[in-house]
Amino acid sequence: MLWVLVVLIVLSASGLLYAARGPMRGTPGALPLTVVSVVQYLLAAVLAGARLMGVA
């Protein structure tokens, strides 16, 4: 079940990054979206790492 959450987080981060680096490039709202997507990628990596190490 944790893998489903990791996949959903990665998909969300990818969508935000696409929006920030694609259609919204150059707008003031692009930087916060980029920051949120990077944080989501880091969270997904931490969750996946915890699962692989047997902690979660």
MARBA-3410 file (N, C-alpha, C, O; in Angstrom, 1 decimal):
56
0.8,-1.2,0.0,0.0,0.0,0.0,0.9,1.3,0.0,0.5,2.3,-0.6 ~ 2.0,1.2,0.6,2.9,2.3,0.7,3.4,2.7,-0.7,3.6,3.9,-1.1 ~ 3.6,1.7,-1.6,4.1,1.9,-2.9,3.1,2.7,-3.7,3.4,3.5,-4.6 ~ 1.8,2.5,-3.5,0.7,3.3,-4.2,0.8,4.7,-3.8,0.7,5.6,-4.6 ~ 1.1,5.0,-2.5,1.3,6.4,-2.0,2.5,7.0,-2.7,2.4,8.2,-3.1
3.6,6.3,-2.8,4.8,6.8,-3.4,4.5,7.1,-4.9,4.9,8.2,-5.4 ~ 3.8,6.3,-5.6,3.5,6.5,-7.0,2.6,7.8,-7.1,2.8,8.6,-8.0 ~ 1.6,7.9,-6.3,0.7,9.1,-6.3,1.5,10.4,-6.0,1.3,11.4,-6.7 ~ 2.4,10.3,-5.1,3.2,11.5,-4.8,4.1,11.9,-6.0,4.2,13.0,-6.3 ~ 4.7,10.9,-6.6,5.6,11.1,-7.8,4.8,11.7,-8.9,5.2,12.6,-9.6
3.6,11.1,-9.1,2.7,11.7,-10.2,2.3,13.1,-9.9,2.3,13.9,-10.8 ~ 2.0,13.4,-8.7,1.6,14.8,-8.3,2.8,15.7,-8.5,2.6,16.8,-9.1 ~ 4.0,15.3,-8.1,5.2,16.1,-8.2,5.5,16.4,-9.7,5.9,17.4,-10.1 ~ 5.3,15.3,-10.5,5.6,15.4,-11.9,4.6,16.4,-12.6,5.0,17.2,-13.5 ~ 3.4,16.3,-12.2,2.4,17.3,-12.8,2.7,18.7,-12.4,2.6,19.6,-13.2
3.1,18.9,-11.2,3.4,20.3,-10.7,4.6,20.8,-11.4,4.7,22.0,-11.8 ~ 5.6,19.9,-11.6,6.9,20.4,-12.2,6.6,20.6,-13.7,7.2,21.6,-14.3 ~ 5.8,19.8,-14.3,5.4,20.1,-15.7,4.7,21.5,-15.9,5.1,22.2,-16.8 ~ 3.8,21.7,-15.0,3.1,23.0,-15.0,4.0,24.2,-14.8,4.0,25.2,-15.4 ~ 5.0,24.0,-13.8,5.9,25.1,-13.5,6.9,25.4,-14.6,7.3,26.5,-14.8
7.4,24.3,-15.2,8.4,24.5,-16.2,7.8,24.5,-17.6,8.6,24.8,-18.6 ~ 6.5,24.4,-17.8,5.9,24.4,-19.1,5.1,25.6,-19.3,5.6,26.7,-19.5 ~ 3.7,25.4,-19.1,2.8,26.5,-19.4,3.0,27.8,-18.5,2.7,28.9,-18.9 ~ 3.4,27.6,-17.2,3.5,28.7,-16.3,4.9,29.3,-16.2,5.2,30.1,-15.4 ~ 5.8,28.9,-17.1,7.2,29.4,-17.1,7.1,30.9,-17.2,6.5,31.5,-18.1
7.9,31.6,-16.4,7.9,33.1,-16.4,6.9,33.8,-15.5,7.0,35.0,-15.4 ~ 6.0,33.0,-15.0,5.0,33.7,-14.1,5.5,33.6,-12.6,6.3,32.8,-12.3 ~ 5.0,34.5,-11.8,5.4,34.5,-10.4,5.1,33.2,-9.6,5.7,32.9,-8.6 ~ 4.0,32.5,-10.1,3.6,31.3,-9.4,4.4,30.0,-9.7,4.2,29.0,-9.2 ~ 5.4,30.2,-10.7,6.1,29.0,-11.1,7.1,28.6,-10.0,7.3,27.4,-9.8
7.8,29.5,-9.3,8.8,29.1,-8.3,8.2,28.3,-7.2,8.7,27.3,-6.8 ~ 7.0,28.8,-6.6,6.5,28.0,-5.5,6.1,26.6,-5.9,6.2,25.6,-5.2 ~ 5.6,26.4,-7.2,5.2,25.1,-7.6,6.4,24.2,-7.8,6.4,23.0,-7.5 ~ 7.5,24.8,-8.2,8.8,24.1,-8.4,9.3,23.6,-7.0,9.7,22.5,-6.8 ~ 9.2,24.5,-6.0,9.6,24.1,-4.6,8.7,23.0,-4.1,9.3,22.0,-3.5
7.4,23.1,-4.3,6.5,22.0,-3.8,6.8,20.7,-4.5,6.8,19.7,-3.8 ~ 7.1,20.7,-5.8,7.3,19.5,-6.5,8.7,18.9,-6.0,8.7,17.6,-5.9 ~ 9.7,19.7,-5.7,10.9,19.1,-5.2,10.7,18.5,-3.8,11.3,17.4,-3.5 ~ 10.0,19.2,-3.0,9.7,18.6,-1.7,8.9,17.3,-1.8,9.2,16.4,-1.0 ~ 8.0,17.2,-2.7,7.2,16.0,-2.9,8.2,14.9,-3.4,8.0,13.7,-3.0
9.1,15.2,-4.3,10.0,14.1,-4.8,10.9,13.7,-3.6,11.2,12.5,-3.5 ~ 11.3,14.6,-2.8,12.1,14.2,-1.6,11.3,13.3,-0.6,11.8,12.3,-0.1 ~ 10.1,13.6,-0.4,9.2,12.8,0.4,9.0,11.4,-0.1,9.1,10.4,0.6 ~ 8.8,11.3,-1.4,8.6,10.0,-2.1,9.9,9.2,-1.9,9.9,8.0,-1.7 ~ 11.1,9.9,-2.1,12.3,9.1,-1.9,12.6,8.7,-0.5,13.0,7.5,-0.3
12.2,9.5,0.5,12.3,9.1,1.9,11.4,7.9,2.2,11.8,6.9,2.8 ~ 10.2,7.9,1.7,9.2,6.8,1.9,9.7,5.6,1.2,9.6,4.5,1.8 ~ 10.2,5.7,0.0,10.7,4.5,-0.7,11.9,3.9,0.0,12.0,2.7,0.1 ~ 12.8,4.8,0.4,14.0,4.3,1.1,13.6,3.6,2.4,14.2,2.6,2.8 ~ 12.7,4.2,3.2,12.3,3.6,4.4,11.7,2.2,4.2,11.9,1.2,4.9
10.9,2.1,3.1,10.3,0.8,2.8,11.3,-0.2,2.4,11.2,-1.4,2.8 ~ 12.3,0.2,1.6,13.3,-0.7,1.1,14.2,-1.2,2.3,14.8,-2.3,2.3 ~ 14.4,-0.3,3.3,15.3,-0.7,4.4,14.5,-1.4,5.5,15.0,-1.9,6.5 ~ 13.2,-1.6,5.3,12.4,-2.3,6.3,11.9,-1.5,7.4,11.3,-2.1,8.4 ~ 12.0,-0.2,7.4,11.6,0.6,8.5,10.1,0.9,8.4,9.4,0.9,9.5
9.6,1.0,7.3,8.1,1.3,7.1,7.4,0.1,6.6,6.2,0.1,6.4
END
